[in-house]
Amino acid sequence: MKSIACIADSGSKAQETYLKLAKTHAFVSVDKADALIVLGGDGFMLHILHKYMGSDKPIYGINCGTVGFLMNEYKDGDLLEIINSAKLTHLHPLQMTAKTSDGQEATAIAINEVSMLRQTSQTANLKIDIDGKTRMESLVCDGVLVATPAGSTAYNYSVYGPILPLRSNILALTPISPFRPRRWRGALLDHKAKLKITVCQPKKRAVSAVADFIEVRNVSSVQISEKRDIQINLLFDHGHSLEERIISEQFTH
């Protein structure tokens, strides 16, 4: 890689880092770049990954936020050398196809997870089909989500879902505050599984569907499957790969 574009969040730390890097590096426009540098936090990175998902350009994040799970730590040196020595990680997102109560259909992509959440004080009542077979007739809950390995340490983990190794080819199906069946804690699914989650009584028990940050309200059913023909290319410093971070997350207190 010979040319780099740099995209910075509006936060003060990201802007300061951009100005520092611009003094020693000749950045080009995104369309002319071989790779992208992203300055910000995980939320900003997620938006950038969505925006440039079809470009196939490798993306190297520098943490200017808080957690920075998808980012690398800032270090002095030649950015081209740093990027060319970084490890490339490939991610495949999920595709959500949601049908609404009024017959509309919306499609969205999720890198972390697709979640279904109750919209009112009424609990959601959901039927779960996997590969055309009904696995659960009624899940009464606040919601349910399907997480990728890369997203398994995010919302999924906060609702007690499992952390998945990056190359496990597994998806996590995790309930959110399940009421009935009370002790159901979710399932591990092959990454090729095709899910359909149907909202029972959608008018009485309204549910929204969210693919990362893209929300569709008043859904009647949602289909979820891995989008294997989309590949996201992330760069990580050696010794701090996404695989290593996911493993390490399981041993933190």
Backbone bond lengths (Angstrom), bond angles and torsions (degrees), N, CA, C in turn:
res aa  C-N    CA-C-N  psi(-1)  N-CA   C-N-CA  omega(-1)  CA-C   N-CA-C  phi
1 M - - - 1.458 - - 1.527 109.56 -
2 K 1.333 114.95 135.03 1.459 119.02 -173.94 1.527 113.44 -118.76
3 S 1.324 117.67 -21.87 1.463 119.96 -176.83 1.519 110.82 -129.77
4 I 1.342 116.13 146.23 1.465 122.00 -174.45 1.525 110.12 -130.87
5 A 1.320 115.33 138.53 1.462 121.43 167.64 1.514 107.67 -105.86
6 C 1.305 117.69 149.49 1.461 121.68 -179.01 1.522 109.10 -126.81
7 I 1.336 115.27 128.02 1.460 122.00 179.93 1.522 107.81 -121.03
8 A 1.331 116.60 123.34 1.466 120.81 -175.38 1.524 111.20 -116.93
9 D 1.321 115.41 141.33 1.456 122.00 171.71 1.539 108.49 -65.00
10 S 1.331 115.70 165.64 1.467 120.26 -178.29 1.528 112.96 -80.03
11 G 1.331 117.76 -8.29 1.463 121.27 179.92 1.513 112.47 -63.33
12 S 1.328 115.72 155.03 1.465 120.52 -175.12 1.529 112.51 -62.38
13 K 1.334 117.89 -40.46 1.461 120.15 -178.88 1.523 111.12 -64.90
14 A 1.321 116.55 -42.88 1.464 120.60 179.15 1.524 110.71 -64.75
15 Q 1.319 117.11 -42.08 1.465 120.62 -179.94 1.526 111.64 -66.80
16 E 1.321 116.98 -39.08 1.461 120.49 177.29 1.526 111.16 -65.04
17 T 1.332 116.06 -40.54 1.464 120.17 178.77 1.524 110.77 -65.68
18 Y 1.336 116.43 -39.69 1.467 119.96 178.23 1.527 111.06 -60.26
19 L 1.320 116.81 -46.86 1.462 120.59 -179.10 1.529 111.31 -62.34
20 K 1.330 115.87 -37.49 1.467 120.10 178.68 1.527 111.09 -65.98
21 L 1.330 116.31 -44.26 1.462 120.33 -179.15 1.523 111.89 -70.18
22 A 1.334 116.64 -35.51 1.472 120.71 -177.51 1.527 112.50 -65.79
23 K 1.322 116.84 -20.50 1.463 120.30 179.07 1.530 112.29 -70.29
24 T 1.319 116.49 -26.70 1.467 119.92 -175.05 1.526 113.55 -119.39
25 H 1.352 116.90 -2.20 1.462 119.65 -177.88 1.527 109.89 -132.56
26 A 1.309 116.32 137.04 1.469 121.51 179.73 1.533 108.69 -93.02
27 F 1.313 116.83 93.77 1.453 121.00 -179.66 1.529 110.59 -75.81
28 V 1.331 115.73 148.64 1.464 122.16 177.42 1.519 108.76 -115.75
29 S 1.316 117.21 174.55 1.464 121.26 176.93 1.525 109.41 -70.33
30 V 1.331 115.67 159.65 1.469 120.76 -176.46 1.526 111.59 -59.01
31 D 1.330 117.31 -41.50 1.470 119.54 -176.54 1.526 112.90 -67.20
32 K 1.343 117.95 -21.82 1.467 121.43 179.61 1.531 112.74 -98.61
33 A 1.319 117.22 -3.71 1.467 121.12 -173.37 1.522 112.56 -85.87
34 D 1.336 115.00 148.16 1.468 120.70 171.75 1.521 111.12 -84.65
35 A 1.340 116.15 -25.67 1.465 121.71 -178.96 1.526 109.25 -149.50
36 L 1.341 115.49 159.61 1.457 121.25 -179.62 1.522 110.05 -115.74
37 I 1.322 116.19 136.49 1.461 122.76 169.84 1.529 106.76 -101.91
38 V 1.319 117.20 130.91 1.467 121.58 178.87 1.520 108.38 -118.74
39 L 1.335 116.37 125.31 1.457 122.86 179.12 1.517 109.18 -109.68
40 G 1.328 116.77 117.33 1.457 120.55 -178.57 1.507 111.00 161.73
41 G 1.322 116.35 -154.85 1.452 122.22 177.95 1.516 110.95 -109.62
42 D 1.328 116.01 -172.52 1.463 120.86 -177.15 1.527 112.39 -62.93
43 G 1.330 117.11 -38.33 1.457 119.94 -179.77 1.520 112.03 -63.11
44 F 1.331 115.92 -44.61 1.460 120.50 178.58 1.528 110.31 -65.31
45 M 1.313 116.25 -41.63 1.465 120.23 177.67 1.524 111.02 -58.98
46 L 1.325 117.10 -42.48 1.460 120.98 -179.64 1.529 110.58 -60.34
47 H 1.319 117.15 -42.25 1.464 120.47 177.69 1.527 111.41 -64.11
48 I 1.329 117.15 -40.94 1.462 120.67 179.31 1.527 110.93 -66.20
49 L 1.320 117.45 -40.28 1.460 120.76 177.87 1.522 111.10 -60.77
50 H 1.324 116.07 -39.78 1.466 119.74 176.59 1.533 110.65 -66.05
51 K 1.314 116.75 -44.36 1.465 120.88 -175.56 1.522 112.22 -63.22
52 Y 1.333 116.96 -39.73 1.460 120.48 -175.53 1.536 112.12 -110.46
53 M 1.312 116.32 28.26 1.463 120.85 -174.75 1.526 112.99 -60.31
54 G 1.308 117.83 -34.64 1.456 120.05 -176.47 1.513 114.89 -89.35
55 S 1.332 117.90 2.68 1.465 119.97 -174.07 1.522 113.92 -82.94
56 D 1.327 117.42 -22.73 1.470 123.90 -176.76 1.528 113.18 65.77
57 K 1.323 118.24 7.28 1.460 120.28 178.55 1.534 109.71 -75.29
58 P 1.319 118.97 134.28 1.468 120.06 175.24 1.524 110.84 -66.52
59 I 1.329 115.19 142.43 1.467 121.42 -174.89 1.528 109.54 -122.11
60 Y 1.328 114.98 129.05 1.466 122.48 179.85 1.519 107.97 -116.88
61 G 1.326 116.73 115.77 1.448 121.00 -179.01 1.522 112.27 -94.76
62 I 1.329 116.22 141.37 1.467 122.04 173.02 1.516 107.62 -117.33
63 N 1.314 116.37 123.09 1.464 121.13 -171.93 1.526 112.17 -70.11
64 C 1.330 114.66 117.62 1.461 121.44 172.47 1.522 108.96 -125.81
65 G 1.353 115.20 22.25 1.455 120.76 -179.97 1.508 110.82 -118.03
66 T 1.329 117.01 -133.68 1.461 121.13 -177.92 1.530 111.20 -107.44
67 V 1.326 118.34 -79.81 1.461 120.99 -175.48 1.525 111.33 -70.09
68 G 1.319 117.55 -53.25 1.461 121.27 178.06 1.504 114.10 67.55
69 F 1.334 117.22 40.85 1.462 120.45 -177.15 1.523 111.69 -64.69
70 L 1.326 116.72 -34.49 1.460 121.05 -179.49 1.530 112.24 -93.51
71 M 1.315 116.87 7.66 1.452 121.65 -171.84 1.524 111.79 -115.42
72 N 1.331 114.82 168.38 1.459 122.84 171.21 1.523 109.12 -107.78
73 E 1.306 116.64 157.83 1.456 120.13 176.17 1.530 109.96 -78.99
74 Y 1.317 115.01 146.08 1.471 119.79 178.99 1.528 110.01 -65.94
75 K 1.318 115.69 138.82 1.466 119.94 173.00 1.521 108.55 -148.52
76 D 1.321 115.05 146.83 1.460 120.59 179.08 1.528 110.14 -70.41
77 G 1.312 114.60 151.75 1.456 119.33 177.96 1.517 111.17 139.69
78 D 1.318 115.32 179.75 1.449 121.88 179.82 1.534 109.17 -77.69
79 L 1.339 116.32 118.74 1.464 119.94 -176.64 1.524 112.64 -61.02
80 L 1.320 116.65 -37.64 1.466 119.06 178.97 1.525 111.02 -61.56
81 E 1.321 116.62 -42.35 1.468 119.77 178.01 1.521 111.00 -65.61
82 I 1.343 116.01 -40.97 1.460 120.27 179.64 1.525 110.90 -62.93
83 I 1.320 116.64 -45.46 1.470 120.99 -178.96 1.527 111.07 -67.45
84 N 1.304 117.18 -43.40 1.464 120.08 -177.77 1.528 112.88 -67.78
85 S 1.333 116.93 -20.59 1.465 119.92 178.15 1.530 112.17 -97.78
86 A 1.329 117.00 -3.26 1.472 120.39 -178.59 1.526 111.40 -76.05
87 K 1.324 115.06 158.69 1.457 121.45 179.73 1.520 110.13 -90.29
88 L 1.330 116.13 133.43 1.465 121.80 -178.85 1.530 110.07 -88.98
89 T 1.323 116.05 130.35 1.462 122.27 177.80 1.525 108.92 -120.56
90 H 1.341 116.83 133.97 1.458 121.80 -179.13 1.533 109.50 -104.73
91 L 1.314 116.08 132.73 1.457 122.10 176.28 1.527 109.99 -121.47
92 H 1.328 115.80 146.38 1.461 121.41 174.32 1.529 108.09 -120.68
93 P 1.325 117.65 126.74 1.462 120.42 -175.93 1.531 112.73 -85.32
94 L 1.316 114.60 179.38 1.457 122.32 173.24 1.525 109.43 -100.79
95 Q 1.321 115.16 152.16 1.462 119.86 171.03 1.519 108.98 -112.57
96 M 1.320 115.55 130.99 1.466 122.46 177.01 1.515 109.07 -110.27
97 T 1.320 115.71 127.99 1.463 120.89 171.99 1.519 107.05 -118.70
98 A 1.331 115.73 112.04 1.467 121.12 -174.42 1.523 110.37 -110.58
99 K 1.324 115.02 133.27 1.464 121.06 172.44 1.522 108.30 -105.54
100 T 1.319 115.48 135.94 1.461 120.24 -177.86 1.529 110.70 -97.71
101 S 1.310 115.15 167.65 1.465 120.87 -177.55 1.522 112.74 -63.23
102 D 1.344 117.28 -24.46 1.466 120.04 179.24 1.526 112.82 -95.38
103 G 1.342 116.68 13.29 1.459 120.74 173.18 1.516 115.90 90.24
104 Q 1.323 118.45 2.97 1.464 121.20 177.54 1.532 110.17 -79.44
105 E 1.338 115.01 159.31 1.463 120.31 178.70 1.520 109.71 -131.59
106 A 1.326 116.36 137.07 1.463 121.76 -179.95 1.522 109.29 -134.80
107 T 1.317 115.57 140.60 1.462 122.16 179.05 1.525 109.65 -119.42
108 A 1.327 116.75 138.07 1.468 121.25 178.87 1.531 109.21 -148.57
109 I 1.323 115.06 159.29 1.470 122.54 -179.43 1.527 109.49 -108.13
110 A 1.338 115.99 142.19 1.464 121.64 178.43 1.522 109.87 -128.49
111 I 1.319 116.42 126.39 1.456 121.46 175.74 1.519 110.24 -86.32
112 N 1.332 117.07 -37.90 1.465 121.94 -179.65 1.525 112.72 -91.97
113 E 1.329 116.30 -62.58 1.462 119.25 -175.56 1.524 111.90 -160.80
114 V 1.324 113.80 157.99 1.467 122.45 166.45 1.515 106.27 -108.71
115 S 1.320 116.58 125.63 1.468 120.06 -179.88 1.516 110.54 -124.01
116 M 1.322 115.09 147.36 1.460 122.47 174.42 1.521 107.30 -117.47
117 L 1.331 116.55 128.33 1.457 121.43 -170.45 1.522 110.54 -133.62
118 R 1.316 116.62 140.77 1.460 119.75 176.58 1.532 109.58 -64.65
119 Q 1.331 116.20 145.88 1.458 121.60 -178.75 1.526 113.49 -99.49
120 T 1.326 116.74 -15.87 1.461 120.94 -174.49 1.522 109.82 -129.48
121 S 1.332 115.32 -171.36 1.461 120.16 177.21 1.524 111.93 -70.41
122 Q 1.333 117.20 -17.31 1.469 121.25 177.74 1.519 110.35 -74.91
123 T 1.323 116.60 136.84 1.462 119.80 174.29 1.522 110.47 -64.71
124 A 1.318 115.97 154.72 1.462 120.73 174.05 1.521 109.42 -80.02
125 N 1.324 115.66 149.35 1.464 121.83 174.78 1.518 106.51 -126.75
126 L 1.335 116.59 112.28 1.456 121.58 -169.36 1.522 112.04 -122.87
127 K 1.327 115.74 141.31 1.465 121.58 172.14 1.524 108.20 -106.81
128 I 1.324 117.07 133.87 1.469 121.41 -174.65 1.525 110.45 -115.18
129 D 1.336 115.77 120.59 1.464 122.99 174.45 1.514 108.78 -114.30
130 I 1.329 116.71 137.19 1.458 122.53 178.10 1.516 108.79 -128.09
131 D 1.319 115.51 121.68 1.466 122.11 -177.84 1.523 111.45 52.52
132 G 1.320 116.32 42.17 1.461 122.09 175.20 1.519 115.60 82.22
133 K 1.323 117.36 0.22 1.466 120.59 -179.13 1.521 109.83 -115.08
134 T 1.317 116.71 131.34 1.459 120.75 178.52 1.523 109.78 -71.91
135 R 1.332 115.69 120.89 1.459 121.04 179.49 1.526 111.92 -102.29
136 M 1.329 116.77 -24.22 1.457 120.08 178.58 1.522 108.33 -148.81
137 E 1.322 115.78 117.50 1.464 120.69 -178.42 1.518 112.09 -71.50
138 S 1.329 116.20 -34.78 1.461 118.84 -176.10 1.529 110.46 -150.75
139 L 1.324 115.31 116.31 1.457 121.64 172.09 1.528 106.74 -115.30
140 V 1.323 115.66 109.27 1.467 120.81 178.85 1.527 107.03 -94.04
141 C 1.334 116.53 120.70 1.469 119.60 -166.76 1.527 110.20 -165.38
142 D 1.333 114.88 176.63 1.462 119.66 168.92 1.520 110.66 -79.91
143 G 1.332 116.64 -22.01 1.451 120.54 179.15 1.511 111.72 166.74
144 V 1.319 114.88 -172.43 1.458 121.45 178.72 1.524 106.91 -153.09
145 L 1.333 117.26 153.68 1.465 119.30 178.14 1.521 110.51 -140.01
146 V 1.329 114.06 157.18 1.457 122.45 173.61 1.521 106.80 -120.37
147 A 1.335 116.58 120.66 1.459 121.46 -174.42 1.520 111.57 -115.42
148 T 1.329 115.69 143.48 1.457 122.34 170.68 1.530 108.67 -79.82
149 P 1.336 118.59 166.00 1.464 119.14 173.86 1.528 112.52 -56.58
150 A 1.332 117.35 -41.95 1.466 119.90 179.92 1.515 111.81 -64.19
151 G 1.337 116.70 -31.92 1.455 121.05 -179.76 1.519 114.03 -92.59
152 S 1.326 117.24 -1.41 1.467 119.31 -173.46 1.517 113.11 -69.32
153 T 1.336 117.47 -18.83 1.470 119.91 178.65 1.531 111.97 -91.47
154 A 1.326 117.60 0.39 1.461 121.33 -177.66 1.529 110.57 -95.44
155 Y 1.322 117.75 -122.95 1.466 121.96 -178.03 1.528 111.25 -55.53
156 N 1.329 115.92 -40.41 1.467 120.86 179.69 1.523 112.05 -53.82
157 Y 1.328 116.61 -46.23 1.465 120.79 -177.71 1.521 111.12 -68.90
158 S 1.338 117.00 -33.61 1.464 120.44 -178.38 1.522 112.46 -69.20
159 V 1.351 116.90 -20.55 1.479 119.61 175.83 1.533 110.17 -105.85
160 Y 1.341 115.03 26.78 1.467 124.07 173.19 1.526 113.62 70.18
161 G 1.328 116.26 27.50 1.455 119.78 171.82 1.514 110.76 -80.13
162 P 1.339 118.46 164.68 1.468 121.79 -176.96 1.521 112.09 -79.17
163 I 1.315 116.00 148.94 1.458 121.46 170.78 1.528 107.89 -84.50
164 L 1.337 115.96 130.21 1.457 121.24 -175.09 1.525 111.04 -108.04
165 P 1.323 118.39 131.22 1.472 119.67 172.81 1.528 110.20 -55.93
166 L 1.320 115.99 144.21 1.452 120.80 -171.22 1.530 112.65 -59.43
167 R 1.318 116.94 -38.70 1.467 119.89 -177.10 1.529 112.31 -102.74
168 S 1.321 116.56 29.25 1.464 121.02 -177.08 1.521 113.07 -78.75
169 N 1.348 118.28 -16.46 1.471 121.58 -175.07 1.527 111.47 55.13
170 I 1.330 114.95 41.42 1.459 122.35 -179.30 1.520 109.03 -129.69
171 L 1.325 115.91 146.33 1.460 123.27 171.62 1.517 108.68 -112.47
172 A 1.326 116.60 147.65 1.462 121.15 177.32 1.525 109.15 -102.94
173 L 1.322 115.80 126.71 1.463 122.64 172.82 1.528 106.61 -105.90
174 T 1.333 116.41 110.38 1.458 121.08 -168.90 1.525 111.46 -126.62
175 P 1.337 117.79 126.52 1.467 119.64 177.49 1.530 110.95 -77.29
176 I 1.318 115.69 154.49 1.456 122.28 176.09 1.524 107.88 -113.55
177 S 1.323 116.57 111.49 1.477 122.96 -178.03 1.529 112.12 49.47
178 P 1.346 117.62 61.90 1.465 119.40 -179.77 1.534 111.55 -68.31
179 F 1.322 115.32 136.38 1.469 121.12 177.37 1.532 111.02 -104.16
180 R 1.316 116.70 -42.50 1.460 122.51 174.11 1.527 108.40 -142.92
181 P 1.352 120.20 127.87 1.461 125.47 -9.70 1.532 111.04 -68.60
182 R 1.311 115.85 131.83 1.464 122.09 -169.18 1.517 113.47 -63.20
183 R 1.309 117.76 -34.85 1.464 120.08 -174.06 1.534 113.44 -98.05
184 W 1.318 118.02 7.24 1.458 119.35 178.89 1.517 109.70 -73.84
185 R 1.321 116.97 127.10 1.458 121.45 -175.49 1.530 112.89 -113.92
186 G 1.335 116.77 10.69 1.451 119.47 175.30 1.513 113.25 107.15
187 A 1.346 115.60 -170.12 1.457 121.01 -175.58 1.512 110.04 -149.61
188 L 1.329 115.62 155.82 1.457 122.73 172.57 1.518 108.01 -104.10
189 L 1.329 116.63 130.05 1.455 121.53 -174.03 1.519 111.18 -123.42
190 D 1.321 116.09 148.46 1.456 120.36 172.20 1.528 109.55 -60.71
191 H 1.334 116.07 144.37 1.461 119.28 -175.72 1.528 113.13 -64.67
192 K 1.329 117.62 -15.89 1.463 121.13 177.77 1.535 112.54 -87.74
193 A 1.311 116.61 -2.01 1.470 119.88 -177.94 1.525 110.47 -63.08
194 K 1.324 114.67 144.49 1.463 121.25 176.12 1.531 107.69 -114.43
195 L 1.315 115.08 120.08 1.457 121.07 -175.74 1.519 111.19 -106.26
196 K 1.317 114.62 144.68 1.457 121.48 168.72 1.513 107.44 -131.35
197 I 1.320 115.78 122.52 1.457 121.03 179.41 1.525 107.71 -115.54
198 T 1.333 115.25 118.33 1.463 122.15 -175.64 1.515 109.97 -105.06
199 V 1.320 115.69 134.93 1.463 121.11 178.75 1.530 109.13 -87.05
200 C 1.316 116.43 118.14 1.458 121.12 174.53 1.535 108.45 -80.37
201 Q 1.291 117.08 135.28 1.475 122.64 -178.63 1.542 111.11 54.55
202 P 1.328 117.86 57.69 1.469 120.15 -174.91 1.525 114.63 -62.55
203 K 1.327 118.17 -27.90 1.465 119.47 179.41 1.526 111.20 -77.52
204 K 1.326 116.70 -37.14 1.460 120.25 179.11 1.519 111.20 -79.99
205 R 1.337 116.34 -38.42 1.470 121.96 -176.23 1.529 108.59 -119.70
206 A 1.319 115.51 76.05 1.473 121.41 -174.82 1.530 111.59 -65.45
207 V 1.344 115.20 141.43 1.459 122.61 -176.56 1.528 109.36 -135.14
208 S 1.316 116.14 141.07 1.468 121.22 172.59 1.521 109.02 -108.77
209 A 1.329 115.52 155.35 1.464 121.95 176.72 1.519 108.16 -119.97
210 V 1.338 116.18 136.53 1.465 120.92 -175.71 1.527 109.49 -130.82
211 A 1.331 115.64 122.52 1.467 121.99 172.40 1.520 107.26 -102.47
212 D 1.324 116.96 103.21 1.470 123.29 -171.08 1.524 109.35 56.80
213 F 1.328 119.19 -95.50 1.466 121.60 -178.96 1.535 112.15 -120.05
214 I 1.337 116.42 9.51 1.474 120.87 -178.65 1.518 108.29 -100.44
215 E 1.324 116.80 114.22 1.466 121.92 -173.39 1.533 112.07 -106.65
216 V 1.320 115.19 137.17 1.464 122.56 171.70 1.522 106.80 -121.70
217 R 1.325 117.59 123.32 1.464 121.45 -175.54 1.517 111.51 -97.19
218 N 1.336 114.34 158.91 1.465 122.87 176.59 1.526 112.25 55.24
219 V 1.340 115.39 53.44 1.462 119.44 -179.59 1.528 110.42 -85.08
220 S 1.317 115.01 150.78 1.464 120.58 174.44 1.525 110.79 -104.19
221 S 1.332 117.03 -29.32 1.468 121.19 175.94 1.527 109.04 -158.90
222 V 1.329 114.58 156.00 1.467 121.06 179.71 1.522 108.59 -138.14
223 Q 1.319 116.13 131.46 1.461 121.33 172.89 1.524 108.83 -107.56
224 I 1.337 115.41 137.51 1.463 121.50 -174.80 1.524 109.08 -133.82
225 S 1.317 116.60 131.54 1.463 121.04 175.41 1.526 108.98 -154.59
226 E 1.323 115.30 158.32 1.455 119.55 178.22 1.525 110.21 -71.93
227 K 1.325 115.66 137.41 1.461 121.60 179.37 1.524 107.98 -98.30
228 R 1.325 115.51 85.68 1.467 120.57 -170.96 1.527 113.11 -71.08
229 D 1.328 117.01 -22.06 1.456 118.99 -178.40 1.530 112.82 -82.50
230 I 1.334 117.57 -1.45 1.458 121.56 172.77 1.526 108.54 -106.37
231 Q 1.308 116.26 127.02 1.463 121.16 179.61 1.523 109.60 -123.74
232 I 1.319 115.77 127.94 1.458 122.39 177.91 1.519 107.94 -105.20
233 N 1.330 116.56 130.08 1.462 121.53 -174.77 1.526 109.95 -109.77
234 L 1.328 115.99 112.17 1.459 121.93 179.51 1.531 110.17 -113.20
235 L 1.316 115.75 144.52 1.462 121.81 179.66 1.523 110.43 -111.36
236 F 1.339 115.59 134.63 1.464 121.14 179.19 1.530 109.73 -133.91
237 D 1.329 114.62 146.50 1.458 119.87 176.58 1.531 110.21 -63.92
238 H 1.315 116.44 147.74 1.462 120.79 177.75 1.528 109.78 -62.00
239 G 1.316 114.77 137.55 1.457 120.74 -177.74 1.513 113.44 87.17
240 H 1.340 116.77 -9.01 1.464 121.29 -179.81 1.528 109.96 -133.57
241 S 1.322 115.72 38.37 1.456 120.99 -178.11 1.526 110.94 -68.43
242 L 1.303 115.98 164.54 1.468 120.40 177.55 1.525 110.64 -63.85
243 E 1.329 117.17 -36.79 1.465 120.34 176.28 1.526 111.22 -58.12
244 E 1.351 115.46 -45.65 1.466 120.53 -179.95 1.517 111.09 -64.38
245 R 1.314 117.79 -40.31 1.467 120.58 -179.71 1.519 111.91 -64.85
246 I 1.327 116.01 -39.28 1.460 119.65 179.38 1.529 110.71 -66.31
247 I 1.327 116.79 -40.98 1.471 120.35 176.81 1.528 110.23 -63.97
248 S 1.332 116.25 -47.19 1.467 120.94 -177.56 1.526 112.17 -62.12
249 E 1.326 116.15 -32.98 1.465 120.46 -178.83 1.524 112.02 -60.06
250 Q 1.340 116.51 -26.16 1.460 120.70 -178.64 1.524 112.60 -77.96
251 F 1.324 116.97 -8.84 1.458 120.43 -178.32 1.527 112.50 -117.53
252 T 1.337 116.24 9.70 1.458 120.00 176.87 1.527 110.71 -84.52
253 H 1.308 116.41 156.84 1.466 121.12 -178.82 1.520 109.46 -107.16
